[in-house]
Amino acid sequence: MNQQPNNPLHGITLEKMVTDLSETYGWKELGEMIRINCFRVNPSVKSSLAFLRKTPWARQKVEDLYVVTLRERKSPPGDASPGQD
């Protein structure tokens, strides 16, 4: 088995990403963040997966947002960047 310790998406399915993002942001906000119709018109996990599996650029946007969301969850609240007093 190929280990990928620096890949935050290793072992995470597209279905989990879409489900987590829709639960975190809601379909409306998700559709505003990533402007694709599968999140804006009658959204569902199933229809989103069908579109994202066929559309690499859209899938990349979902993966990018998921990584940002993971980082935000891991950083402690009120954690400021160094040098920003």
N, C-alpha and C positions, 0 to 999 in steps of 0.2 A: 504494500500500500504506500502510495506517495504522500509523504507528510508535507504540509504547507503551513508552517507555524506563523508566517507573516501575512497570510491571506485571510482577511476577516470574513470572507464569504465561503471559505472551505467548509464543506459539509452542510451548507444551508441551501435548501431548495428554493426555487423560484416561488413555489406556492407559499412557503413560510414567509418569504420576503413580502409578498403581496398581502398576505393575511395580517402580518405584523404592522405594515404601513397603514393599511386600511383601518385597523383597530387603533393605532396611535393617532392618526390625523383625521380619520373619517374620509369617506369618498369625496365629499365636496372639496375639502382642503387639498386632498391628494390630487384631485383633478386640476386644481389651481397651481399646485407646485409642479406637476408634470402634466402639461397640457396635451393629453391624448384622449380620444373619445372613449376608450374602454374604461376610463376612470370618471367620465363625465356624463355619458348617456347610458342609462340602465346598467350601472356598474355591478359586477359580481366577480368573485375570485375566478370562477370558471371561465367567463368570457375574457377576463384580463389575461389569464394564462394562455388561452388560445392565441390572442393577438401578440403577446410578448414573446412567445416561443417562435413566432414567424418573423419578428421585427427586431433585429439586433440593436438598432439605435435606441429604440424605446426600452428594451431590456437593460441596456447600459445606463439609461437615466434612472431606472428603478434601482439597479444595483448601487449606483452612486449615492442616491438618496438614502438607501438602507445603511450604507457604510457611515454616512454623516450622522444618521439617527443613532447608530450603535455608539459612535464616539460621544455624542451628546449624553447618552444614557450613562456612559462610564465615567464622565468627568463629574467631579463633585460640584454640587450647587454653590454658586458664588466663587468658583475657581477662576480667578483672573489670570490673564497671560502675564508673564514676567515683564516688568517695566511699565505696566499700566496701572499706576497708583491713582 
